[in-house]
Amino acid sequence: MDFSGIKAALSLGGGFLRDVVGIDFGTTGTRAVRVSRMGGGAWSIVRVWSGPATGSGACVLPRDMRAPAGALAVSHPGIVSKLLSIPRPSNKLDDVPIAELLGITDPKAFRIAIEIQDSTAGETHALLAALPDAVARATLSAFVQGFPAPQSLEVAGLAAINGMVLSIPGNRDQGVILLDLGAETATVAIIVARKLAFARQFRIGANAIMRKLGESLGMDAETALGAVGEGIVDAEGQTGAAFEPLARQIILGRDFVSRRHNVRPGRLVVSGGLFQTPCWAEPLAAALGVEVTVWNPLAVLPAAPDAITPGLAAQGCRFAAAAGAAVAALEAKRP
């Protein structure tokens, strides 16, 4: 079976979508990308917006961002997401202890979504995502009235990776590692031969990496971010050490895929606000010995004239989850 995409989203609505806004409730802010389908079936970004991180109150978008439907993306350290290999066909999963396989001790405290990637008579590969129920309720409570009507609720890292897959066809055909680095978590997926071969979320985010770098340099994390990112301080060794925990997890995943599929991915595509400054991808390129590409959705996805202001274009990597959620919602509900 051909690789059909990465999703594992909690579906909240149905119907064909022509106009959707992807909203990423991130740790450092709320970001939204509105995408509409035009004549002939083509779609484009019509507006991009960024605002402060939301609390438990209503989410009020500017009028030109209020699409009828919304694809919501959330980040939280308590989220569990991974690809599982289950030794039975997809039509016989009813008695599989999914929560136990995810390491969840209280299933009632989570909302769990499953996306079958491929299945044979003896094995099913399923991508699973478990969101704490409290996080889901808090997110959905922001839309008790008005637009948009929530259509899906998904893991921000998976939404970003979905966008990479849908917007770059080559990512489906060649061995590639996909990484979305959030503030508190990192989501990693590996695709080989048009199939999802590995997916996992780790509690290693940009904040932890910058804290470790700052400690090694005798600076606070924010000072280290600016000093190293702007080339004021030469800290190649310290930077490599700060990225080492994340690089080690990616290497373990790549080695697993190499043994299982006899394919060694040679490219890494990354997204996340930290990579807005390209130098932060270099430690991963060195540790993995691969070519690294930074995915900036606002630079590569089709957009209407004046849809993206210069100020937001400069922050394009931060919109990966919002853009990915919106594009996936449109593509999943074609007529």
DRENDO-1510 file (C-alpha; in Angstrom, 1 decimal, always signed):
<recs>
REC; n; res; u; v; w
REC; 1; MET; +0.0; +0.0; +0.0 .
REC; 2; ASP; +1.3; +3.4; -0.9 .
REC; 3; PHE; +2.1; +5.8; +1.9 .
REC; 4; SER; -1.1; +7.9; +2.4 .
REC; 5; GLY; +0.1; +10.5; +4.9 .
REC; 6; ILE; +0.7; +11.1; +8.5 .
REC; 7; LYS; -2.3; +12.1; +10.5 .
REC; 8; ALA; -3.7; +10.4; +13.7 .
REC; 9; ALA; -6.0; +13.4; +14.3 .
REC; 10; LEU; -9.1; +13.4; +16.4 .
REC; 11; SER; -11.9; +14.0; +13.8 .
REC; 12; LEU; -14.6; +16.4; +15.1 .
REC; 13; GLY; -16.6; +17.0; +11.9 .
REC; 14; GLY; -17.2; +16.0; +8.4 .
REC; 15; GLY; -18.0; +17.2; +4.9 .
REC; 16; PHE; -16.1; +18.7; +2.0 .
REC; 17; LEU; -14.0; +21.7; +3.0 .
REC; 18; ARG; -13.3; +24.7; +0.8 .
REC; 19; ASP; -12.1; +27.1; +3.4 .
REC; 20; VAL; -10.2; +26.2; +6.6 .
REC; 21; VAL; -8.0; +27.8; +9.2 .
REC; 22; GLY; -5.2; +25.9; +10.8 .
REC; 23; ILE; -4.6; +27.1; +14.3 .
REC; 24; ASP; -1.5; +26.1; +16.3 .
REC; 25; PHE; -1.8; +26.7; +20.1 .
REC; 26; GLY; +1.9; +26.9; +20.7 .
REC; 27; THR; +3.8; +27.4; +23.9 .
REC; 28; THR; +5.2; +30.8; +22.7 .
REC; 29; GLY; +2.1; +32.0; +20.8 .
REC; 30; THR; -0.9; +31.2; +18.7 .
REC; 31; ARG; -0.4; +31.0; +15.0 .
REC; 32; ALA; -3.1; +30.6; +12.3 .
REC; 33; VAL; -3.0; +30.0; +8.5 .
REC; 34; ARG; -6.2; +30.3; +6.5 .
REC; 35; VAL; -6.3; +28.2; +3.3 .
REC; 36; SER; -9.0; +28.3; +0.7 .
REC; 37; ARG; -9.8; +26.2; -2.4 .
REC; 38; MET; -10.1; +28.2; -5.5 .
REC; 39; GLY; -11.6; +27.5; -8.9 .
REC; 40; GLY; -10.4; +24.3; -10.5 .
REC; 41; GLY; -9.6; +22.7; -7.2 .
REC; 42; ALA; -6.4; +24.5; -6.5 .
REC; 43; TRP; -5.9; +26.1; -3.1 .
REC; 44; SER; -3.7; +28.8; -1.6 .
REC; 45; ILE; -3.0; +30.6; +1.6 .
REC; 46; VAL; -5.3; +33.6; +1.9 .
REC; 47; ARG; -4.2; +35.0; +5.3 .
REC; 48; VAL; -1.7; +34.4; +8.1 .
REC; 49; TRP; -1.9; +35.6; +11.6 .
REC; 50; SER; +0.0; +35.5; +14.9 .
REC; 51; GLY; -1.1; +36.3; +18.4 .
REC; 52; PRO; -0.1; +35.7; +22.0 .
REC; 53; ALA; -0.4; +32.3; +23.7 .
REC; 54; THR; -4.0; +31.7; +24.8 .
REC; 55; GLY; -5.2; +30.8; +28.2 .
REC; 56; SER; -8.6; +29.1; +28.9 .
REC; 57; GLY; -10.6; +31.9; +27.4 .
REC; 58; ALA; -12.2; +32.2; +23.9 .
REC; 59; CYS; -10.0; +32.3; +20.9 .
REC; 60; VAL; -11.0; +35.4; +18.9 .
REC; 61; LEU; -9.5; +35.6; +15.5 .
REC; 62; PRO; -9.4; +38.7; +13.3 .
REC; 63; ARG; -12.4; +38.8; +10.9 .
REC; 64; ASP; -10.3; +37.9; +7.8 .
REC; 65; MET; -9.1; +34.7; +9.6 .
REC; 66; ARG; -12.6; +33.4; +10.4 .
REC; 67; ALA; -13.0; +30.5; +8.1 .
REC; 68; PRO; -16.0; +28.2; +8.7 .
REC; 69; ALA; -13.9; +25.3; +9.7 .
REC; 70; GLY; -10.8; +25.0; +11.9 .
REC; 71; ALA; -8.1; +22.4; +12.2 .
REC; 72; LEU; -6.5; +22.7; +15.6 .
REC; 73; ALA; -3.0; +21.7; +16.6 .
REC; 74; VAL; -1.8; +21.5; +20.2 .
REC; 75; SER; +1.5; +20.8; +22.0 .
REC; 76; HIS; +1.9; +19.3; +25.4 .
REC; 77; PRO; +4.5; +17.2; +27.2 .
REC; 78; GLY; +1.8; +14.8; +28.2 .
REC; 79; ILE; +1.0; +13.9; +24.6 .
REC; 80; VAL; +2.0; +10.4; +23.5 .
REC; 81; SER; +2.5; +9.7; +19.8 .
REC; 82; LYS; +4.2; +6.7; +18.1 .
REC; 83; LEU; +4.0; +4.3; +15.3 .
REC; 84; LEU; +3.2; +0.7; +16.5 .
REC; 85; SER; +3.6; -2.6; +14.7 .
REC; 86; ILE; +0.7; -4.8; +15.9 .
REC; 87; PRO; +0.8; -8.5; +15.0 .
REC; 88; ARG; -2.7; -8.8; +13.5 .
REC; 89; PRO; -4.7; -7.5; +10.6 .
REC; 90; SER; -6.5; -4.1; +10.9 .
REC; 91; ASN; -9.9; -5.7; +11.2 .
REC; 92; LYS; -8.9; -7.5; +14.4 .
REC; 93; LEU; -7.7; -4.7; +16.6 .
REC; 94; ASP; -10.7; -4.4; +18.9 .
REC; 95; ASP; -9.1; -6.3; +21.8 .
REC; 96; VAL; -5.6; -4.8; +21.4 .
REC; 97; PRO; -4.6; -3.0; +24.6 .
REC; 98; ILE; -3.8; +0.3; +22.8 .
REC; 99; ALA; -3.4; +2.4; +26.0 .
REC; 100; GLU; -1.1; -0.2; +27.5 .
REC; 101; LEU; +1.1; -0.2; +24.3 .
REC; 102; LEU; +1.3; +3.6; +24.6 .
REC; 103; GLY; +2.3; +3.4; +28.2 .
REC; 104; ILE; -0.9; +5.1; +29.4 .
REC; 105; THR; -2.0; +3.9; +32.9 .
REC; 106; ASP; -5.3; +5.9; +32.9 .
REC; 107; PRO; -7.0; +5.6; +29.5 .
REC; 108; LYS; -10.0; +7.6; +30.6 .
REC; 109; ALA; -7.7; +10.7; +31.0 .
REC; 110; PHE; -6.8; +10.6; +27.3 .
REC; 111; ARG; -8.4; +10.9; +23.9 .
REC; 112; ILE; -6.8; +8.4; +21.6 .
REC; 113; ALA; -6.7; +8.5; +17.8 .
REC; 114; ILE; -5.5; +5.8; +15.4 .
REC; 115; GLU; -4.4; +6.0; +11.8 .
REC; 116; ILE; -3.8; +2.8; +9.9 .
REC; 117; GLN; -0.8; +3.2; +7.7 .
REC; 118; ASP; -0.8; -0.3; +6.2 .
REC; 119; SER; -2.0; -3.8; +7.0 .
REC; 120; THR; -1.5; -7.4; +6.0 .
REC; 121; ALA; -2.9; -10.7; +7.2 .
REC; 122; GLY; -0.3; -10.8; +9.9 .
REC; 123; GLU; +0.7; -7.2; +10.8 .
REC; 124; THR; -0.7; -3.7; +11.0 .
REC; 125; HIS; +1.3; -0.5; +11.2 .
REC; 126; ALA; -0.7; +2.1; +13.0 .
REC; 127; LEU; +0.1; +5.7; +14.0 .
REC; 128; LEU; -1.4; +6.6; +17.4 .
REC; 129; ALA; -1.8; +9.8; +19.2 .
REC; 130; ALA; -3.0; +10.2; +22.8 .
REC; 131; LEU; -3.9; +13.7; +24.0 .
REC; 132; PRO; -4.7; +14.4; +27.6 .
REC; 133; ASP; -8.5; +14.9; +27.9 .
REC; 134; ALA; -7.9; +18.1; +29.9 .
REC; 135; VAL; -5.9; +19.6; +27.1 .
REC; 136; ALA; -8.5; +18.6; +24.5 .
REC; 137; ARG; -11.3; +20.2; +26.6 .
REC; 138; ALA; -9.4; +23.4; +27.2 .
REC; 139; THR; -8.6; +23.7; +23.5 .
REC; 140; LEU; -12.1; +23.1; +22.3 .
REC; 141; SER; -13.6; +25.4; +24.9 .
REC; 142; ALA; -12.1; +28.3; +23.0 .
REC; 143; PHE; -14.7; +27.7; +20.3 .
REC; 144; VAL; -17.9; +27.4; +22.1 .
REC; 145; GLN; -19.4; +30.0; +19.8 .
REC; 146; GLY; -18.7; +31.7; +16.5 .
REC; 147; PHE; -16.2; +30.6; +13.8 .
REC; 148; PRO; -14.4; +28.4; +13.1 .
REC; 149; ALA; -16.2; +25.2; +13.8 .
REC; 150; PRO; -13.5; +22.7; +14.9 .
REC; 151; GLN; -13.0; +19.8; +12.4 .
REC; 152; SER; -9.9; +18.1; +13.9 .
REC; 153; LEU; -7.7; +18.2; +16.9 .
REC; 154; GLU; -4.2; +17.0; +16.4 .
REC; 155; VAL; -0.6; +16.8; +17.7 .
REC; 156; ALA; +1.2; +19.9; +16.5 .
REC; 157; GLY; +4.4; +18.0; +15.6 .
REC; 158; LEU; +2.4; +15.5; +13.5 .
REC; 159; ALA; +0.5; +18.4; +11.8 .
REC; 160; ALA; +3.9; +20.0; +10.9 .
REC; 161; ILE; +5.2; +16.8; +9.5 .
REC; 162; ASN; +2.0; +16.2; +7.6 .
REC; 163; GLY; +2.6; +19.5; +5.9 .
REC; 164; MET; +6.1; +18.5; +4.9 .
REC; 165; VAL; +4.9; +15.3; +3.3 .
REC; 166; LEU; +2.0; +16.9; +1.4 .
REC; 167; SER; +3.9; +19.9; +0.1 .
REC; 168; ILE; +7.1; +18.1; -1.0 .
REC; 169; PRO; +6.2; +14.9; -3.0 .
REC; 170; GLY; +9.9; +13.8; -2.9 .
REC; 171; ASN; +9.5; +13.2; +0.8 .
REC; 172; ARG; +7.2; +10.2; +0.0 .
REC; 173; ASP; +9.5; +8.6; -2.5 .
REC; 174; GLN; +12.9; +8.7; -0.9 .
REC; 175; GLY; +14.3; +7.8; +2.5 .
REC; 176; VAL; +13.9; +10.9; +4.7 .
REC; 177; ILE; +13.9; +11.9; +8.3 .
REC; 178; LEU; +11.3; +14.6; +9.3 .
REC; 179; LEU; +11.7; +16.6; +12.5 .
REC; 180; ASP; +9.5; +19.2; +14.0 .
REC; 181; LEU; +11.2; +20.8; +17.0 .
REC; 182; GLY; +8.8; +22.6; +19.4 .
REC; 183; ALA; +9.5; +24.5; +22.6 .
REC; 184; GLU; +9.1; +21.5; +24.8 .
REC; 185; THR; +8.8; +18.4; +22.6 .
REC; 186; ALA; +10.3; +17.0; +19.3 .
REC; 187; THR; +8.4; +14.9; +16.9 .
REC; 188; VAL; +10.4; +12.6; +14.5 .
REC; 189; ALA; +9.1; +10.6; +11.6 .
REC; 190; ILE; +11.0; +8.5; +9.1 .
REC; 191; ILE; +9.7; +7.6; +5.6 .
REC; 192; VAL; +11.1; +4.9; +3.4 .
REC; 193; ALA; +9.7; +3.5; +0.2 .
REC; 194; ARG; +6.5; +5.6; +0.5 .
REC; 195; LYS; +5.7; +4.2; +3.9 .
REC; 196; LEU; +5.9; +5.6; +7.4 .
REC; 197; ALA; +8.6; +3.5; +9.1 .
REC; 198; PHE; +9.0; +5.3; +12.4 .
REC; 199; ALA; +7.2; +8.0; +14.4 .
REC; 200; ARG; +7.7; +9.2; +17.9 .
REC; 201; GLN; +7.4; +12.3; +20.1 .
REC; 202; PHE; +10.2; +13.0; +22.6 .
REC; 203; ARG; +10.2; +15.4; +25.5 .
REC; 204; ILE; +13.3; +17.2; +24.2 .
REC; 205; GLY; +12.4; +20.6; +22.9 .
REC; 206; ALA; +14.2; +23.8; +21.9 .
REC; 207; ASN; +13.9; +25.2; +25.4 .
REC; 208; ALA; +15.8; +22.3; +26.9 .
REC; 209; ILE; +18.5; +22.5; +24.2 .
REC; 210; MET; +19.0; +26.2; +24.7 .
REC; 211; ARG; +19.1; +25.8; +28.5 .
REC; 212; LYS; +21.8; +23.1; +28.2 .
REC; 213; LEU; +23.8; +25.3; +25.8 .
REC; 214; GLY; +23.5; +28.3; +28.1 .
REC; 215; GLU; +24.7; +26.3; +31.1 .
REC; 216; SER; +27.8; +25.2; +29.2 .
REC; 217; LEU; +28.6; +28.8; +28.2 .
REC; 218; GLY; +27.8; +30.4; +31.5 .
REC; 219; MET; +24.9; +32.3; +30.0 .
REC; 220; ASP; +21.1; +32.3; +30.3 .
REC; 221; ALA; +19.3; +30.5; +27.5 .
REC; 222; GLU; +18.1; +33.6; +25.7 .
REC; 223; THR; +21.6; +35.2; +25.7 .
REC; 224; ALA; +23.1; +31.9; +24.4 .
REC; 225; LEU; +20.5; +31.8; +21.6 .
REC; 226; GLY; +21.4; +35.3; +20.4 .
REC; 227; ALA; +25.2; +35.0; +20.9 .
REC; 228; VAL; +25.6; +31.7; +19.1 .
REC; 229; GLY; +22.8; +32.3; +16.5 .
REC; 230; GLU; +24.3; +35.6; +15.4 .
REC; 231; GLY; +27.9; +34.2; +15.3 .
REC; 232; ILE; +29.1; +36.4; +18.2 .
REC; 233; VAL; +30.4; +33.3; +20.1 .
REC; 234; ASP; +32.1; +30.3; +18.5 .
REC; 235; ALA; +30.6; +27.4; +20.4 .
REC; 236; GLU; +30.6; +24.5; +18.0 .
REC; 237; GLY; +31.5; +21.9; +20.6 .
REC; 238; GLN; +29.0; +23.1; +23.2 .
REC; 239; THR; +26.2; +23.4; +20.6 .
REC; 240; GLY; +26.8; +19.8; +19.4 .
REC; 241; ALA; +26.7; +18.6; +23.0 .
REC; 242; ALA; +23.4; +20.5; +23.6 .
REC; 243; PHE; +21.8; +18.8; +20.6 .
REC; 244; GLU; +23.2; +15.4; +21.5 .
REC; 245; PRO; +20.2; +14.0; +23.4 .
REC; 246; LEU; +17.9; +14.7; +20.4 .
REC; 247; ALA; +20.5; +13.5; +17.9 .
REC; 248; ARG; +20.9; +10.3; +19.8 .
REC; 249; GLN; +17.1; +9.6; +19.7 .
REC; 250; ILE; +17.0; +10.3; +15.9 .
REC; 251; ILE; +20.0; +8.0; +15.3 .
REC; 252; LEU; +18.3; +5.2; +17.3 .
REC; 253; GLY; +15.2; +5.6; +15.2 .
REC; 254; ARG; +17.2; +5.6; +12.0 .
REC; 255; ASP; +19.2; +2.5; +13.0 .
REC; 256; PHE; +15.9; +0.7; +13.7 .
REC; 257; VAL; +14.5; +1.6; +10.3 .
REC; 258; SER; +17.8; +0.7; +8.6 .
REC; 259; ARG; +17.7; -2.8; +10.1 .
REC; 260; ARG; +14.1; -3.4; +9.4 .
REC; 261; HIS; +13.9; -2.0; +5.9 .
REC; 262; ASN; +17.5; -2.2; +4.7 .
REC; 263; VAL; +17.3; +1.5; +3.8 .
REC; 264; ARG; +19.4; +4.3; +5.4 .
REC; 265; PRO; +17.7; +7.7; +5.1 .
REC; 266; GLY; +20.2; +10.3; +3.8 .
REC; 267; ARG; +18.2; +13.5; +4.3 .
REC; 268; LEU; +16.7; +15.4; +7.2 .
REC; 269; VAL; +13.9; +18.0; +6.8 .
REC; 270; VAL; +13.3; +20.2; +9.9 .
REC; 271; SER; +10.7; +22.7; +11.0 .
REC; 272; GLY; +10.2; +24.8; +14.1 .
REC; 273; GLY; +10.9; +28.3; +15.3 .
REC; 274; LEU; +14.5; +27.7; +16.3 .
REC; 275; PHE; +15.4; +26.8; +12.7 .
REC; 276; GLN; +14.4; +30.2; +11.5 .
REC; 277; THR; +18.1; +30.8; +12.0 .
REC; 278; PRO; +19.6; +28.1; +9.7 .
REC; 279; CYS; +22.7; +27.6; +11.8 .
REC; 280; TRP; +20.8; +25.6; +14.4 .
REC; 281; ALA; +20.3; +22.8; +11.9 .
REC; 282; GLU; +24.1; +22.4; +11.5 .
REC; 283; PRO; +24.6; +20.3; +14.7 .
REC; 284; LEU; +22.1; +17.8; +13.6 .
REC; 285; ALA; +23.6; +17.6; +10.1 .
REC; 286; ALA; +27.0; +16.9; +11.6 .
REC; 287; ALA; +25.7; +14.4; +14.2 .
REC; 288; LEU; +23.7; +12.4; +11.6 .
REC; 289; GLY; +26.0; +12.9; +8.6 .
REC; 290; VAL; +23.1; +14.0; +6.4 .
REC; 291; GLU; +22.0; +16.9; +4.3 .
REC; 292; VAL; +19.5; +19.1; +6.2 .
REC; 293; THR; +16.7; +21.2; +4.7 .
REC; 294; VAL; +14.7; +23.7; +6.7 .
REC; 295; TRP; +10.9; +23.6; +5.8 .
REC; 296; ASN; +9.4; +27.0; +5.8 .
REC; 297; PRO; +5.7; +26.6; +4.8 .
REC; 298; LEU; +5.2; +30.3; +4.1 .
REC; 299; ALA; +8.0; +30.3; +1.6 .
REC; 300; VAL; +7.0; +27.1; -0.3 .
REC; 301; LEU; +3.2; +26.8; -0.2 .
REC; 302; PRO; +1.1; +28.7; -2.8 .
REC; 303; ALA; -0.3; +32.0; -1.4 .
REC; 304; ALA; -2.5; +34.8; -2.6 .
REC; 305; PRO; -0.9; +38.3; -3.1 .
REC; 306; ASP; -0.6; +40.1; +0.2 .
REC; 307; ALA; -1.6; +37.1; +2.2 .
REC; 308; ILE; +1.6; +37.1; +4.2 .
REC; 309; THR; +3.0; +40.3; +5.7 .
REC; 310; PRO; +6.9; +40.7; +5.6 .
REC; 311; GLY; +7.0; +40.5; +9.4 .
REC; 312; LEU; +5.2; +37.1; +9.5 .
REC; 313; ALA; +7.1; +35.8; +6.5 .
REC; 314; ALA; +10.3; +36.3; +8.6 .
REC; 315; GLN; +8.8; +33.9; +11.1 .
REC; 316; GLY; +7.7; +31.3; +8.6 .
REC; 317; CYS; +9.2; +28.3; +10.3 .
REC; 318; ARG; +7.0; +28.9; +13.3 .
REC; 319; PHE; +3.8; +28.3; +11.2 .
REC; 320; ALA; +4.6; +24.7; +10.3 .
REC; 321; ALA; +1.9; +23.1; +12.5 .
REC; 322; ALA; -0.8; +25.6; +11.6 .
REC; 323; ALA; -0.1; +25.3; +7.9 .
REC; 324; GLY; +0.2; +21.6; +8.0 .
REC; 325; ALA; -3.1; +21.2; +9.9 .
REC; 326; ALA; -4.9; +23.4; +7.3 .
REC; 327; VAL; -3.5; +21.7; +4.2 .
REC; 328; ALA; -4.1; +18.2; +5.6 .
REC; 329; ALA; -7.8; +19.1; +6.4 .
REC; 330; LEU; -8.3; +20.3; +2.8 .
REC; 331; GLU; -6.6; +17.3; +1.2 .
REC; 332; ALA; -8.3; +14.8; +3.5 .
REC; 333; LYS; -11.7; +16.0; +2.5 .
REC; 334; ARG; -11.6; +16.4; -1.3 .
REC; 335; PRO; -14.9; +15.9; -3.1 .
</recs>
